[in-house]
Amino acid sequence: MVDHDLVVTFKAQLAMCGVKPGVLVAALTEGQTRQDYAQATLIATRELGGEAFHVNLPPRTAGAGKFTTGKTPLENNRPIVDTLKGVDLVMDFVGLLFSREQNEMLDSGVRILMVTEPLHVLKALSSSKDLRRRVEYAGELLTKARTLRFTSPYGTDVTYKLNQYPVLTEYGYTDTPGRWDHWGCGFVLTSGDDDGVDGKVVLAPGDITQVFQTYFTSPVTLTIEKGYVVDIAGDGVDANLMRGYMESFNDPRAYAVSHIGWGLNEKAKWHNLATTKNARSPAMHGHPERGVNSLSFYGNVLFSLGPNTEVGGNNDTACHIDLPMRNCSLWLDGETVVEAGRIVVDEMRAPGF
Ligand code: FE
């Protein structure tokens, strides 16, 4: 079922991504998921004068019960990867992030937009050039920085050395060859040097675990030495869930500290997860919320664990946990960027914030 609203929404987004006559777009799906988005892509691309086709892959069964990162139905599917390397824009309804296949496509100049959210979230977090400007400014600041430190009222105090990895911007659309983005996002990220993260992170009630799609209700204290979590302390369900989930991967590299950055999308809401993660709700059109609001809400410090292939590193563990945190303060080379969850650099501030 493809309704008018869906096509209109996709048309606006594809236009932001530079779709016009002469541009070739591929819609990539797996199983029966997001078939309506693929059809909307085909119709909207046509309306913009471009050409489009749809690749539907068989659904994954391996890794059920876990959110495995970087393992996609494209693994070992050489003909499809080669085909997708020939298009201008891949609309990714599968989730190729962290995969070698995605990096290979980007290296060949394809731009990729990942789409994971229900329609009402895609509409609410529609892209803007102003968000792009503010995220790109953040990217410049982070690129220049050699150290990043962040703290929280619960006792977080952790420092990253930043020399090794590039900075990625996410502002929700992409019209740049070889660039990836994620519809609805608005944040900036990089990774610390391989052995360059030390300190303590205390996840507090109200912080979010993306992989469980829940809010923390009890503090969890992570001790970090040379880029790895060496201890997970806490008596509550949250600490036990984290320990159990991470142990289930049987992979010491799951304990590496992954990307770090901060959220800049004033349209994204911290509370959204509380109301819209239930896919059975009529408003959801069968798509559960996958957490773009949580990753992007204005002033969050986005801490994470697991792989670093996203920034070109070697850790390709399938265990990735994004942990958006509230009320943190963050400094780059001693200059304040976020103060108790508020953005304090004028060039990055959203209108009215
Ligand atoms: Fe992440």
Residues whose N, C-alpha, C, O or C-beta is under 5 A from the ligand:
A	BS01	FE	S304 D322
